Amino acid sequence: MTDLEWWKGLSPLLSDPLVGKLFSLLVAVLAILSIFSVVKKRFIFKIGDTGRRYKAKKAINFVSFTLCFLAALSVFSDSLGRLTFVLGAMGAGVAFSLQEVIASVAGWFTVTFGGYYRAGDRIQLGGIRGDVIDIGVLRTTLMECGDWVNGDLYNGRIVRVANSFVFKEPVYNYSADFEFLWDEIVVPIRLGTDISQ
């Protein structure tokens, strides 16, 4: 098989409009991801506070994936014009069935931009007390404290709590304004003990 025969066999595939759209989408996604990768590598180092650096990384990832989704919509948008009613009805059904997920995404926005807590804080959320390891779009990951372990020691469990609990229950942040945790140490002293020793 010569090169010319191979090219002629490939020509009908390349002239297909779907292949052109997929190639355009691939180029757009690679461009978006490479630009945001450069932004992360160049500018994240300049943020001194680890909490702000963490939020900036999360925001950059969220914006890059949102732009990739919008690029996919724009590439395939010519066939969406006739489907507005169907998409609207489907959107209402999806919103109803995914209301907990939507509430968790709204909770993530509230936590990220409202300053409820950040990574490293000790909080109580949804009845679970622990240190925040990660704040995801849907869930907050905690290293649990207490429960069957006395005091404020880690009990070895990693718990993921839905961000929607921000709207359902109070959020207790033990380390919001003060970097140290308050704790109580009980020292039992028997009656009649010489306390001067």
Contact map, one row per residue, 1 for C-alpha under 8 A:
11101100000000000000000000000000000000000000000000000000000000000000000000000000000000000000000000000000000000000000000000000000000000000000000000000000000000000000000000000000000000000000000000000
11111100000000000000000000000000000000000000000000000000000000000000000000000000000000000000000000000000000000000000000000000000000000000000000000000000000000000000000000000000000000000000000000000
11111110000000000000000000000000000000000000000000000000000000000000000000000000000000000000000000000000000000000000000000000000000000000000000000000000000000000000000000000000000000000000000000000
01111111000000000000000000000000000000000000000000000000000000000000000000000000000000000000000000000000000000000000000000000000000000000000000000000000000000000000000000000000000000000000000000000
11111111100000000000000000000000000000000000000000000000000000000000000000000000000000000000000000000000000000000000000000000000000000000000000000000000000000000000000000000000000000000000000000000
11111111110000000000000000000000000000000000000000000000000000000000000000000000000000000000000000000000000000000000000000000000000000000000000000000000000000000000000000000000000000000000000000000
00111111111000000000000000000000000000000000000000000000000000000000000000000000000000000000000000000000000000000000000000000000000000000000000000000000000000000000000000000000000000000000000000000
00011111111100000000000000000000000000000000000000000000000000000000000000000000000000000000000000000000000000000000000000000000000000000000000000000000000000000000000000000000000000000000000000000
00001111111110000000000000000000000000000000000000000000000000000000000000000000000000000000000000000000000000000000000000000000000000000000000000000000000000000000000000000000000000000000000000000
00000111111111000000000000000000000000000000000000000000000000000000000000000000000000000000000000000000000000000000000000000000000000000000000000000000000000000000000000000000000000000000000000000
00000011111111100000000000000000000000000000000000000000000000000000000000000000000000000000000000000000000000000000000000000000000000000000000000000000000000000000000000000000000000000000000000000
00000001111111110000000000000000000000000000000000000000000000000000000000000000000000000000000000000000000000000000000000000000000000000000000000000000000000000000000000000000000000000000000000000
00000000111111110010000000000000000000000000000000000000000000000000000000000000000000000000000000000000000000000000000000000000000000000000000000000000000000000000000000000000000000000000000000000
00000000011111110011000000000000000000000000000000000000000000000000000000000000000000000000000000000000000000000000000000000000000000000000000000000000000000000000000000000000000000000000000000000
00000000001111111011000000000000000000000000000000000000000000000000000000000000000000000000000000000000000000000000000000000000000000000000000000000000000000000000000000000000000000000000000000000
00000000000111111111000000000000000000000000000000000000000000000000000000000000000000000000000000000000000000000000000000000000000000000000000000000000000000000000000000000000000000000000000000000
00000000000000111111100000000000000000000000000000000000000000000000000000000000000000000000000000000000000000000000000000000000000000000000000000000000000000000000000000000000000000000000000000000
00000000000000011111110000000000000000000000000000000000000000000000000000000000000000000000000000000000000000000000000000000000000000000000000000000000000000000000000000000000000000000000000000000
00000000000011111111111000000000000000000000000000000000000000000000000000000000000000000000000000000000000000000000000000000000000000000000000000000000000000000000000000000000000000000000000000000
00000000000001111111111100000000000000000000000000000000000000000000000000000000000000000000000000000000000000000000000000000000000000000000000000000000000000000000000000000000000000000000000000000
00000000000000001111111110000000000000000000000000000000000000000000000000110000000000000000000000000000000000000000000000000000000000000000000000000000000000000000000000000000000000000000000000000
00000000000000000111111111000000000000000000000000000000000000000000000000000000000000000000000000000000000000000000000000000000000000000000000000000000000000000000000000000000000000000000000000000
00000000000000000011111111100000000000000000000000000000000000000000000000000000000000000000000000000000000000000000000000000000000000000000000000000000000000000000000000000000000000000000000000000
00000000000000000001111111110000000000000000000000000000000000000000000000100000000000000000000000000000000000000000000000000000000000000000000000000000000000000000000000000000000000000000000000000
00000000000000000000111111111000000000000000000000000000000000000000001100100000000000000000000000000000000000000000000000000000000000000000000000000000000000000000000000000000000000000000000000000
00000000000000000000011111111100000000000000000000000000000000000000000000000000000000000000000000000000000000000000000000000000000000000000000000000000000000000000000000000000000000000000000000000
00000000000000000000001111111110000000000000000000000000000000000000000000000000000000000000000000000000000000000000000000000000000000000000000000000000000000000000000000000000000000000000000000000
00000000000000000000000111111111000000000000000000000000000000000001001000000000000000000000000000000000000000000000000000000000000000000000000000000000000000000000000000000000000000000000000000000
00000000000000000000000011111111100000000000000000000000000000000001001000000000000000000000000000000000000000000000000000000000000000000000000000000000000000000000000000000000000000000000000000000
00000000000000000000000001111111110000000000000000000000000000000000000000000000000000000000000000000000000000000000000000000000000000000000000000000000000000000000000000000000000000000000000000000
00000000000000000000000000111111111000000000000000000000000000000000000000000000000000000000000000000000000000000000000000000000000000000000000000000000000000000000000000000000000000000000000000000
00000000000000000000000000011111111100000000000000000000000000010011000000000000000000000000000000000000000000000000000000000000000000000000000000000000000000000000000000000000000000000000000000000
00000000000000000000000000001111111110000000000000000000000000010000000000000000000000000000000000000000000000000000000000000000000000000000000000000000000000000000000000000000000000000000000000000
00000000000000000000000000000111111111000000000000000000000000000000000000000000000000000000000000000000000000000000000000000000000000000000000000000000000000000000000000000000000000000000000000000
00000000000000000000000000000011111111100000000000000000000000000000000000000000000000000000000000000000000000000000000000000000000000000000000000000000000000000000000000000000000000000000000000000
00000000000000000000000000000001111111110000000000000000000110010000000000000000000000000000000000000000000000000000000000000000000000000000000000000000000000000000000000000000000000000000000000000
00000000000000000000000000000000111111111000000000000000000000000000000000000000000000000000000000000000000000000000000000000000000000000000000000000000000000000000000000000000000000000000000000000
00000000000000000000000000000000011111111100000000000000000000000000000000000000000000000000000000000000000000000000000000000000000000000000000000000000000000000000000000000000000000000000000000000
00000000000000000000000000000000001111111111000000000000000000000000000000000000000000000000000000000000000000000000000000000000000000000000000000000000000000000000000000000000000000000000000000000
00000000000000000000000000000000000111111111000000000000100100000000000000000000000000000000000000000000000000000000000000000000000000000000000000000000000000000000000000000000000000000000000000000
00000000000000000000000000000000000011111111100000000000000000000000000000000000000000000000000000000000000000000000000000000000000000000000000000000000000000000000000000000000000000000000000000000
00000000000000000000000000000000000001111111110000000000000000000000000000000000000000000000000000000000000000000000000000000000000000000000000000000000000000000000000000000000000000000000000000000
00000000000000000000000000000000000000111111111000000000000000000000000000000000000000000000000000000000000000000000000000000000000000000000000000000000000000000000000000000000000000000000000000000
00000000000000000000000000000000000000111111111000001001100000000000000000000000000000000000000000000000000000000000000000000000000000000000000000000000000000000000000000000000000000000000000000000
00000000000000000000000000000000000000001111111100001000000000000000000000000000000000000000000000000000000000000000000000000000000000000000000000000000000000000000000000000000000000000000000000000
00000000000000000000000000000000000000000111111100000000000000000000000000000000000000000000000000000000000000000000000000000000000000000000000000000000000000000000000000000000000000000000000000000
00000000000000000000000000000000000000000011111111011000000000000000000000000000000000000000000000000000000000000000000000000000000000000000000000000000000000000000000000000000000000000000000000000
00000000000000000000000000000000000000000000111111011000000000000000000000000000000000000000000000000000000000000000000000000000000000000000000000000000000000000000000000000000000000000000000000000
00000000000000000000000000000000000000000000001111111000000000000000000000000000000000000000000000000000000000000000000000000000000000000000000000000000000000000000000000000000000000000000000000000
00000000000000000000000000000000000000000000001111111100000000000000000000000000000000000000000000000000000000000000000000000000000000000000000000000000000000000000000000000000000000000000000000000
00000000000000000000000000000000000000000000000011111110000000000000000000000000000000000000000000000000000000000000011000000000000000000000000000000000000000000000000000000000000000000000000000000
00000000000000000000000000000000000000000000001111111111000000000000000000000000000000000000000000000000000000000000000000000000000000000000000000000000000000000000000000000000000000000000000000000
00000000000000000000000000000000000000000001101111111111100000000000000000000000000000000000000000000000000000000000000000000000000000000000000000000000000000000000000000000000000000000000000000000
00000000000000000000000000000000000000000000000001111111110000000000000000000000000000000000000000000000000000000000000000000000000000000000000000000000000000000000000000000000000000000000000000000
00000000000000000000000000000000000000000000000000111111111000000000000000000000000000000000000000000000000000010000000000000000000000000000000000000000000000000000000000000000000000000000000000000
00000000000000000000000000000000000000000001000000011111111100000000000000000000000000000000000000000000000000000000000000000000000000000000000000000000000000000000000000000000000000000000000000000
00000000000000000000000000000000000000010001000000001111111110000000000000000000000000000000000000000000000000000000000000000000000000000000000000000000000000000000000000000000000000000000000000000
00000000000000000000000000000000000000000000000000000111111111000000000000000000000000000000000000000000000000000000000000000000000000000000000000000000000000000000000000000000000000000000000000000
00000000000000000000000000000000000000000000000000000011111111100000000000000000000000000000000000000000000000000000000000000000000000000000000000000000000000000000000000000000000000000000000000000
00000000000000000000000000000000000100010000000000000001111111110000000000000000000000000000000000000000000000000000000000000000000000000000000000000000000000000000000000000000000000000000000000000
00000000000000000000000000000000000100000000000000000000111111111000000000000000000000000000000000000000000000000000000000000000000000000000000000000000000000000000000000000000000000000000000000000
00000000000000000000000000000000000000000000000000000000011111111100000000000000000000000000000000000000000000000000000000000000000000000000000000000000000000000000000000000000000000000000000000000
00000000000000000000000000000000000000000000000000000000001111111110000000000000000000000000000000000000000000000000000000000000000000000000000000000000000000000000000000000000000000000000000000000
00000000000000000000000000000001100100000000000000000000000111111111000000000000000000000000000000000000000000000000000000000000000000000000000000000000000000000000000000000000000000000000000000000
00000000000000000000000000000000000000000000000000000000000011111111100000000000000000000000000000000000000000000000000000000000000000000000000000000000000000000000000000000000000000000000000000000
00000000000000000000000000000000000000000000000000000000000001111111110000000000000000000000000000000000000000000000000000000000000000000000000000000000000000000000000000000000000000000000000000000
00000000000000000000000000000001000000000000000000000000000000111111111000000000000000000000000000000000000000000000000000000000000000000000000000000000000000000000000000000000000000000000000000000
00000000000000000000000000011001000000000000000000000000000000011111111100000000000000000000000000000000000000000000000000000000000000000000000000000000000000000000000000000000000000000000000000000
00000000000000000000000000000000000000000000000000000000000000001111111110000000000000000000000000000000000000000000000000000000000000000000000000000000000000000000000000000000000000000000000000000
00000000000000000000000000000000000000000000000000000000000000000111111111000000000000000000000000000000000000000000000000000000000000000000000000000000000000000000000000000000000000000000000000000
00000000000000000000000010011000000000000000000000000000000000000011111111100000000000000000000000000000000000000000000000000000000000000000000000000000000000000000000000000000000000000000000000000
00000000000000000000000010000000000000000000000000000000000000000001111111110000000000000000000000000000000000000000000000000000000000000000000000000000000000000000000000000000000000000000000000000
00000000000000000000000000000000000000000000000000000000000000000000111111111000000000000000000000000000000000000000000000000000000000000000000000000000000000000000000000000000000000000000000000000
00000000000000000000000000000000000000000000000000000000000000000000011111111000000000000000000000000000000000000000000000000000000000000000000000000000000000000000000000000000000000000000000000000
00000000000000000000100110000000000000000000000000000000000000000000001111111100000000000000000000000000000000000000000000000000000000000000000000000000000000000000000000000000000000000000000000000
00000000000000000000100000000000000000000000000000000000000000000000000111111111000000000000000000000000000000000000000000000000000000000000000000000000000000000000000000000000000000000000000000000
00000000000000000000000000000000000000000000000000000000000000000000000011111111100000000000000000000000000000000000000000000000000000000000000000000000000000000000000000000000000000000000000000000
00000000000000000000000000000000000000000000000000000000000000000000000000111111100000000000000000000000000000000000000000000000000000000000000000000000000000000000000000000000000000000000000000000
00000000000000000000000000000000000000000000000000000000000000000000000000011111111000000000000000000000000000000000000000000000000000000000000000000000000000000000000000000000000000000000000000000
00000000000000000000000000000000000000000000000000000000000000000000000000011111111100000000000000000000000000000000000000000000000000000000000000000000000000000000000000000000000000000000000000000
00000000000000000000000000000000000000000000000000000000000000000000000000001111111100000000000000000000000000000000000000000000000000000000000000000000000000000000000000000000000000000000000000000
00000000000000000000000000000000000000000000000000000000000000000000000000000011111110000000000000000000000000000000000000000000000000000000000000000000000000000000000000000000000000000000000000000
00000000000000000000000000000000000000000000000000000000000000000000000000000011111111100000000000000000000000000000000000000000000000000000000000000000000000000000000000000000000000000000000000000
00000000000000000000000000000000000000000000000000000000000000000000000000000001111111110000000000000000000000000000000000000000000000000000000000000000000000000000000000000000000000000000000000000
00000000000000000000000000000000000000000000000000000000000000000000000000000000011111111000000000000000000000000000000000000000000000000000000000000000000000000000000000000000000000000000000000000
00000000000000000000000000000000000000000000000000000000000000000000000000000000001111111100000000000000000000000000000000000000000000000000000000000000000000000000000000000000000000000000000000000
00000000000000000000000000000000000000000000000000000000000000000000000000000000001111111110000000000000000000000000000000000000000000000000000000000000000000000000000000000000000000000000000000000
00000000000000000000000000000000000000000000000000000000000000000000000000000000000111111111000000000000000000000000000000000000000000000000000000000000000000000000000000000000000000000000000000000
00000000000000000000000000000000000000000000000000000000000000000000000000000000000011111111100000000000000000000000000000000000000000000000000000000000000000000000000000000000000000000000000000000
00000000000000000000000000000000000000000000000000000000000000000000000000000000000001111111110000000000000000000000000000000000000000000000000000000000000000000000000000000000000000000000000000000
00000000000000000000000000000000000000000000000000000000000000000000000000000000000000111111111000000000000000000000000000000000000000000000000000000000000000000000000000000000000000000000000000000
00000000000000000000000000000000000000000000000000000000000000000000000000000000000000011111111100000000000000000000000000000000000000000000000000000000000000000000000000000000000000000000000000000
00000000000000000000000000000000000000000000000000000000000000000000000000000000000000001111111110000000000000000000000000000000000000000000000000000000000000000000000000000000000000000000000000000
00000000000000000000000000000000000000000000000000000000000000000000000000000000000000000111111111000000000000000000000000000000000000000000000000000000000000000000000000000000000000000000000000000
00000000000000000000000000000000000000000000000000000000000000000000000000000000000000000011111111100100000000000000000000000000000000000000000000000000000000000000000000000000000000000000000000000
00000000000000000000000000000000000000000000000000000000000000000000000000000000000000000001111111100000000000000000000000000000000000000000000000000000000000000000000000000000000000000000000000000
00000000000000000000000000000000000000000000000000000000000000000000000000000000000000000000111111100000000000000000000000000000000000000000000000000000000000000000000000000000000000000000000000000
00000000000000000000000000000000000000000000000000000000000000000000000000000000000000000000011111111100000000000000000000000000000000000000000000000000000000000000000000000000000000000000000000000
00000000000000000000000000000000000000000000000000000000000000000000000000000000000000000000001111111110000000000000000000000000000000000000000000000000000000000000000000000000000000000000000000000
00000000000000000000000000000000000000000000000000000000000000000000000000000000000000000000000001111111000000000000000000000000000000000000000000000000000000000001000000000000000000000000000000000
00000000000000000000000000000000000000000000000000000000000000000000000000000000000000000000000001111111100000000000000000000000000000000100000000000000000000000001000000000000000000000000000000000
00000000000000000000000000000000000000000000000000000000000000000000000000000000000000000000001001111111110000000000000000000000000000000000000000000000000000000000000000000000000000000000000000000
00000000000000000000000000000000000000000000000000000000000000000000000000000000000000000000000000111111111000000000000000000000000000000000000000000000000000000011000000000000000000000000000000000
00000000000000000000000000000000000000000000000000000000000000000000000000000000000000000000000000011111111100000000000000000000000000001110000000000000000000000111100000000000000000000000000000000
00000000000000000000000000000000000000000000000000000000000000000000000000000000000000000000000000001111111110000000000000000000000000001100000000000000000000000011000000000000000000000000000000000
00000000000000000000000000000000000000000000000000000000000000000000000000000000000000000000000000000111111111000000000000000000000000000000000000000000000000000011000000000000000000000000000000000
00000000000000000000000000000000000000000000000000000000000000000000000000000000000000000000000000000011111111100000000000000000000000000000000000000000000000000011111000000000000000000000000000000
00000000000000000000000000000000000000000000000000000000000000000000000000000000000000000000000000000001111111110000000000000000000000111110000000000000000000000011000000000000000000000000000000000
00000000000000000000000000000000000000000000000000000000000000000000000000000000000000000000000000000000111111111100000000000000000000000000000000000000000000000000000000000000000000000000000000000
00000000000000000000000000000000000000000000000000000000000000000000000000000000000000000000000000000000011111111111000000000000000000000000000000000000000000000000000000000000000000000000000000000
00000000000000000000000000000000000000000000000000000000000000000000000000000000000000000000000000000000001111111111110000000000000000000000000000000000000000000000010000000000000000000000000000000
00000000000000000000000000000000000000000000000000000010000000000000000000000000000000000000000000000000000111111111110000000000000000000000000000000000000000000000000000000000000000000000000000000
00000000000000000000000000000000000000000000000000000000000000000000000000000000000000000000000000000000000011111110000000000000000000000000000000000000000000000000000000000000000000000000000000000
00000000000000000000000000000000000000000000000000000000000000000000000000000000000000000000000000000000000011111111000000000000000000000000000000000000000000000000000000000000000000000000000000000
00000000000000000000000000000000000000000000000000000000000000000000000000000000000000000000000000000000000001111111110000000000000000000000000000000000000000000000000000000000000000000000000000000
00000000000000000000000000000000000000000000000000000000000000000000000000000000000000000000000000000000000001110111110000000000000000000000000000000000000000000000000000101000000000000000000000000
00000000000000000000000000000000000000000000000000000000000000000000000000000000000000000000000000000000000000110011111010100000000000000000000000000000000000000000000000001001000000000000000000000
00000000000000000000000000000000000000000000000000100000000000000000000000000000000000000000000000000000000000110011111110000000000100100000000000000000000000000000000000000000000000000000000000000
00000000000000000000000000000000000000000000000000100000000000000000000000000000000000000000000000000000000000000000111110000000001111100000000000000000000000000000000000000000000000000000000000000
00000000000000000000000000000000000000000000000000000000000000000000000000000000000000000000000000000000000000000000011111000000001110000000000000000000000000000000000000000000000000000000000000000
00000000000000000000000000000000000000000000000000000000000000000000000000000000000000000000000000000000000000000000111111100000001100000000000000000000000000000000000000001111000000000000000000000
00000000000000000000000000000000000000000000000000000000000000000000000000000000000000000000000000000000000000000000000111110000111100000000000000000000000000000000000000001110000000000000000000000
00000000000000000000000000000000000000000000000000000000000000000000000000000000000000000000000000000000000000000000100011111000111100000000000000000000000000000000000000111110000000000000000000000
00000000000000000000000000000000000000000000000000000000000000000000000000000000000000000000000000000000000000000000000001111111110000000000000000000000000000000000000000111000000000000000000000000
00000000000000000000000000000000000000000000000000000000000000000000000000000000000000000000000000000000000000000000000000111111100000000000000000000000000000001000110011110000000000000000000000000
00000000000000000000000000000000000000000000000000000000000000000000000000000000000000000000000000000000000000000000000000011111000000000000000000000000000000001000100010100000000000000000000000000
00000000000000000000000000000000000000000000000000000000000000000000000000000000000000000000000000000000000000000000000000011111100000000000000000000000000000000000000000000000000000000000000000000
00000000000000000000000000000000000000000000000000000000000000000000000000000000000000000000000000000000000000000000000000011111110000000000000100000000000000100000000000000000000000000000000000000
00000000000000000000000000000000000000000000000000000000000000000000000000000000000000000000000000000000000000000000000001111011111000000000010111000000000000000000000000000000000000000000000000000
00000000000000000000000000000000000000000000000000000000000000000000000000000000000000000000000000000000000000000000000001110001111100000000011110000000010000000000000000000000000000000000000000000
00000000000000000000000000000000000000000000000000000000000000000000000000000000000000000000000000000000000000000000001111100000111110000000011110000000000000000000000000000000000000000000000000000
00000000000000000000000000000000000000000000000000000000000000000000000000000000000000000000000000000000000000000000011111100000011111100001111000000000000000000000000000000000000000000000000000000
00000000000000000000000000000000000000000000000000000000000000000000000000000000000000000000000000000000000000000000001100000000001111100001111000000000000000000000000000000000000000000000000000000
00000000000000000000000000000000000000000000000000000000000000000000000000000000000000000000000000000000000000000000001000000000000111110001110000000000000000000000000000000000000000000000000000000
00000000000000000000000000000000000000000000000000000000000000000000000000000000000000000000000000000000000100000000011000000000000111111011100000000000000000000000000000000000000000000000000000000
00000000000000000000000000000000000000000000000000000000000000000000000000000000000000000000000000000000000100000000000000000000000001111111100000000000000000000000000000000000000000000000000000000
00000000000000000000000000000000000000000000000000000000000000000000000000000000000000000000000000000001100100000000000000000000000000111110000000000000000000000010000000000000000000000000000000000
00000000000000000000000000000000000000000000000000000000000000000000000000000000000000000000000000001001100100000000000000000000000000011111000000000000000000000110000000000000000000000000000000000
00000000000000000000000000000000000000000000000000000000000000000000000000000000000000000000000000000001000100000000000000000000000000111111100000000000000000011110000000000000000000000000000000000
00000000000000000000000000000000000000000000000000000000000000000000000000000000000000000000000000000000000000000000000000000000000111110111110000000000000000011110000000000000000000000000000000000
00000000000000000000000000000000000000000000000000000000000000000000000000000000000000000000000000000000000000000000000000000000000111110011111000000000000001111000000000000000000000000000000000000
00000000000000000000000000000000000000000000000000000000000000000000000000000000000000000000000000000000000000000000000000000000111111000001111100000000000001111000000000000000000000000000000000000
00000000000000000000000000000000000000000000000000000000000000000000000000000000000000000000000000000000000000000000000000000000011110000000111110000000010111100000000000000000000000000000000000000
00000000000000000000000000000000000000000000000000000000000000000000000000000000000000000000000000000000000000000000000000000001111000000000011111000000011111100000000000000000000000000000000000000
00000000000000000000000000000000000000000000000000000000000000000000000000000000000000000000000000000000000000000000000000000000111000000000001111101001111000000000000000000000000000000000000000000
00000000000000000000000000000000000000000000000000000000000000000000000000000000000000000000000000000000000000000000000000000000100000000000000111111111111000000000000000000000000000000000000000000
00000000000000000000000000000000000000000000000000000000000000000000000000000000000000000000000000000000000000000000000000000000000000000000000011111100001000000000000000000000000000000000000000000
00000000000000000000000000000000000000000000000000000000000000000000000000000000000000000000000000000000000000000000000000000000000000000000000001111100001000000000000000000000000000000000000000000
00000000000000000000000000000000000000000000000000000000000000000000000000000000000000000000000000000000000000000000000000000000000000000000000011111111111000000000000000000000000000000000000000000
00000000000000000000000000000000000000000000000000000000000000000000000000000000000000000000000000000000000000000000000000000000000000000000000001111111100000000000000000000000000000000000000000000
00000000000000000000000000000000000000000000000000000000000000000000000000000000000000000000000000000000000000000000000000000000000000000000000001001111100000000000000000000000000000000000000000000
00000000000000000000000000000000000000000000000000000000000000000000000000000000000000000000000000000000000000000000000000000000000000000000000011001111110000000000000000000000000000000000000000000
00000000000000000000000000000000000000000000000000000000000000000000000000000000000000000000000000000000000000000000000000000000000000000000000011001111111000000000000000000000000000000000000000000
00000000000000000000000000000000000000000000000000000000000000000000000000000000000000000000000000000000000000000000000000000000010000000000001111001001111110000000000000000000000000000000000000000
00000000000000000000000000000000000000000000000000000000000000000000000000000000000000000000000000000000000000000000000000000000000000000000000111111000111110000000000000000000000000000000000000000
00000000000000000000000000000000000000000000000000000000000000000000000000000000000000000000000000000000000000000000000000000000000000000000001100000000011111000000000000000000000000000000000000000
00000000000000000000000000000000000000000000000000000000000000000000000000000000000000000000000000000000000000000000000000000000000000000000001100000000011111100000000000000000000000000000000000000
00000000000000000000000000000000000000000000000000000000000000000000000000000000000000000000000000000000000000000000000000000000000000000000111100000000000111110000000000000000000000000000000000000
00000000000000000000000000000000000000000000000000000000000000000000000000000000000000000000000000000000000000000000000000000001000000000000111100000000000011111000000000000000000000000000000000000
00000000000000000000000000000000000000000000000000000000000000000000000000000000000000000000000000000000000000000000000000000000000000000011110000000000000001111100000000000000000000000000000000000
00000000000000000000000000000000000000000000000000000000000000000000000000000000000000000000000000000000000000000000000000001100000000000011110000000000000000111110100000000000000000000000000000000
00000000000000000000000000000000000000000000000000000000000000000000000000000000000000000000000000000001000000000000000000000000000000000111000000000000000000011111100000000000000000000000000000000
00000000000000000000000000000000000000000000000000000000000000000000000000000000000000000000000000000011111100000000000000000000000000001111000000000000000000001111110000000000000000000000000000000
00000000000000000000000000000000000000000000000000000000000000000000000000000000000000000000000000011011111100000000000000000000000000000000000000000000000000000111111100000000000000000000000000000
00000000000000000000000000000000000000000000000000000000000000000000000000000000000000000000000000000001001000000000000000001100000000000000000000000000000000001111111110000000000000000000000000000
00000000000000000000000000000000000000000000000000000000000000000000000000000000000000000000000000000000001000100000000000001000000000000000000000000000000000000011111111100000000000000000000000000
00000000000000000000000000000000000000000000000000000000000000000000000000000000000000000000000000000000001000000000000000000000000000000000000000000000000000000001111111000000000000000000000000000
00000000000000000000000000000000000000000000000000000000000000000000000000000000000000000000000000000000000000000000000000000000000000000000000000000000000000000001111111000000000000000000000000000
00000000000000000000000000000000000000000000000000000000000000000000000000000000000000000000000000000000000000000000000000001100000000000000000000000000000000000000111111100000000000000000000000000
00000000000000000000000000000000000000000000000000000000000000000000000000000000000000000000000000000000000000000000000000001000000000000000000000000000000000000000011111110000000000000000000000000
00000000000000000000000000000000000000000000000000000000000000000000000000000000000000000000000000000000000000000001000000111100000000000000000000000000000000000000010011111000000000000000000000000
00000000000000000000000000000000000000000000000000000000000000000000000000000000000000000000000000000000000000000000000000111000000000000000000000000000000000000000000001111100000000000000000000000
00000000000000000000000000000000000000000000000000000000000000000000000000000000000000000000000000000000000000000001100011110000000000000000000000000000000000000000000000111111000000000000000000000
00000000000000000000000000000000000000000000000000000000000000000000000000000000000000000000000000000000000000000000000011100000000000000000000000000000000000000000000000011111010010000000000000000
00000000000000000000000000000000000000000000000000000000000000000000000000000000000000000000000000000000000000000000000011100000000000000000000000000000000000000000000000001111111110000000000000000
00000000000000000000000000000000000000000000000000000000000000000000000000000000000000000000000000000000000000000000100010000000000000000000000000000000000000000000000000001111111000000000000000000
00000000000000000000000000000000000000000000000000000000000000000000000000000000000000000000000000000000000000000000000000000000000000000000000000000000000000000000000000000011111000000000000000000
00000000000000000000000000000000000000000000000000000000000000000000000000000000000000000000000000000000000000000000000000000000000000000000000000000000000000000000000000000111111110000000000000000
00000000000000000000000000000000000000000000000000000000000000000000000000000000000000000000000000000000000000000000000000000000000000000000000000000000000000000000000000000011111110000000000000000
00000000000000000000000000000000000000000000000000000000000000000000000000000000000000000000000000000000000000000000000000000000000000000000000000000000000000000000000000000010011111000000000000000
00000000000000000000000000000000000000000000000000000000000000000000000000000000000000000000000000000000000000000000000000000000000000000000000000000000000000000000000000000110011111100000000000000
00000000000000000000000000000000000000000000000000000000000000000000000000000000000000000000000000000000000000000000000000000000000000000000000000000000000000000000000000000000000111110000000000000
00000000000000000000000000000000000000000000000000000000000000000000000000000000000000000000000000000000000000000000000000000000000000000000000000000000000000000000000000000000000011111000000000000
00000000000000000000000000000000000000000000000000000000000000000000000000000000000000000000000000000000000000000000000000000000000000000000000000000000000000000000000000000000000001111100000000000
00000000000000000000000000000000000000000000000000000000000000000000000000000000000000000000000000000000000000000000000000000000000000000000000000000000000000000000000000000000000000111110000000000
00000000000000000000000000000000000000000000000000000000000000000000000000000000000000000000000000000000000000000000000000000000000000000000000000000000000000000000000000000000000000011111000000000
00000000000000000000000000000000000000000000000000000000000000000000000000000000000000000000000000000000000000000000000000000000000000000000000000000000000000000000000000000000000000001111100000000
00000000000000000000000000000000000000000000000000000000000000000000000000000000000000000000000000000000000000000000000000000000000000000000000000000000000000000000000000000000000000000111110000000
00000000000000000000000000000000000000000000000000000000000000000000000000000000000000000000000000000000000000000000000000000000000000000000000000000000000000000000000000000000000000000011111010000
00000000000000000000000000000000000000000000000000000000000000000000000000000000000000000000000000000000000000000000000000000000000000000000000000000000000000000000000000000000000000000001111110000
00000000000000000000000000000000000000000000000000000000000000000000000000000000000000000000000000000000000000000000000000000000000000000000000000000000000000000000000000000000000000000000111110000
00000000000000000000000000000000000000000000000000000000000000000000000000000000000000000000000000000000000000000000000000000000000000000000000000000000000000000000000000000000000000000000011111000
00000000000000000000000000000000000000000000000000000000000000000000000000000000000000000000000000000000000000000000000000000000000000000000000000000000000000000000000000000000000000000000111111100
00000000000000000000000000000000000000000000000000000000000000000000000000000000000000000000000000000000000000000000000000000000000000000000000000000000000000000000000000000000000000000000000111111
00000000000000000000000000000000000000000000000000000000000000000000000000000000000000000000000000000000000000000000000000000000000000000000000000000000000000000000000000000000000000000000000011111
00000000000000000000000000000000000000000000000000000000000000000000000000000000000000000000000000000000000000000000000000000000000000000000000000000000000000000000000000000000000000000000000001111
00000000000000000000000000000000000000000000000000000000000000000000000000000000000000000000000000000000000000000000000000000000000000000000000000000000000000000000000000000000000000000000000001111
